[in-house]
């Protein structure tokens, strides 16, 4: 029994080491693709992209955005102001509580985020398509397992 525990601990240790070898460069590459897509194709900042994406995911107030993006309300508010000026975001006063302002995407904002996500996804697919079916299955299983242990409660793939 003790031997099994040692084997499991060694497996866990080598998995953590592999995690730190693999994830940062992958994350850097994904961020670079997002940066290129947002700035060069759609002429918005990466922060504005993330703000639009989060609003489309249902984070409908400056406070919600600040919490999930780990930024100050004033920084988020400035970003939202720019997106309102570009015609991508609406600010609507809450009918029940006028102190609350709800954020929604305009039709232009919805089209922009949808186009950006498609373009970004296509660029990611170019990389992912280099893998064979077995590797894709292995990665999918691994990512689902990592979601379980690192707090993501459900797989939201395809729920946009």
N, C-alpha and C positions, 0 to 999 in steps of 0.2 A: 504494500500500500504506500509506504514511504517512497519507494522507488518510482511509482506512478506519479506521485506528487512532484518529485524532482524532475521527471521528464516533462510534466506539464509546465512547471515553472521555467524550465529551459526553453521550451517551445514559446511560451509567452514572452520571455526575454528576447529571443531572436525575432519574434514578430514585432515587438516594440522597436527594435533596432532597424528592421526593414521598413517599418512605418516611417521613421525619421529619415531614412535614406530615400524613400520613394515620394512621400506626400509633399514636402516642400518644393521640389522641382516641378512636380505635377501642378501644384497650386500656382506656382510662378508662371508656368506656361498657360494655364487657364486664365489667369489674370491678364496676361499679355494679350491673349486673344480677345478678351472682353474689352480691354483698353483700346486696342486697334479698331475693333468693330464700333464701339461707342464714339470714339473721337474722329476717326477717319471717314467712316461711312455715314454716321448719323449726326456728327458735329455736336455731340453733348459730352459732358464729362462723365467719368466712371461713377462719380458720386451721384450725378443726376440719373444715370442708368439705374443704379441701385435704389434710388428714391422712387423712381417710376415703377420698378419691379415690385418693390415692397407695397406701394399703394395698390398695384394690381392684385397683389396677394391678400389685400384686405386690411392692411395697416392704414387706417383712415384718419389719423390725426397726427399733428406734429409730435405730440407726446409718444404715441405708438412708434413712430419712426425713430425718434431719439432713443427710445428704449431698445428697439431691435437692432439699430445700427450702431449703438454705443457711441453716439455723438450728442453734443449739447443741443438743446432746443433752439438756441439762437442760430447755430450752424444749419440745422435742418430747416428752420424758418427761411433763412436766406436762399437755400437751395430750392425750396418750394416756391418762393417769390419768383425766382427766375423761371421755373417751370410754368407758373401761372402766366407770366409775361410772354412766354413762348407759345402759350395756348395749349399746353399739354395737360394741365391740372386745373380743376375747379376747386374753389373753396366755397363751401356751403355751410351757413350757420345752422346749427342743430335746432329744429323747431321746438323740442322739449326743453333744451337748456341753451340759451343764446350765448353762454360763455364758451361752449364747445363749437369748434369748426371742423366739419368733416371734409376730408380730401378725397376727390374722385378723379379718375382720368377722363379727359375729354375724348371725343371720338378720335381726334388727332393723336392724343396721347396713347390711346389703345392701339391704334395702327402702328405708331412708332415702336412701342414696346414689343408688339407682336412681331414686327419686321426685324427688330434688333435680336430678339430671342431666336428667330429662325436663322438669321445670318450667323449669329454666334454658334448656334447648334450645328449648322452645316460645317463650320470651321472645325469644331470639336470632332464631328463625324469623320472628317478627313483623317484625323489622327487615329481615332478609335477603329476605323475600318481596316487599319493595317493589322489588326489582331485576328486570329482565327476564332472559330465558333467556341471551341473549348476555353480559350483564354477569356473571351467575352463572358461566358457562363461563370467562370471562376471569379472574375472581377465583380460581376453583378452580385454573386453570393457574398463575396468579401465586403462589398459596400453595404449591403443590407445588414450584415453582421455588425459592421462598425456603427451603423445608424442605431442599432439596438443598444450598444454599450455606451455610445456617446450622446444619447439623449434624444435623437430624432425619433418621434413617436410613430410616424407612419411614412410609408413610401408615397410621395406625392407625384411620382412620375406620371406625366400625361394629364394632370388635373388642371391645366391652365385654361 
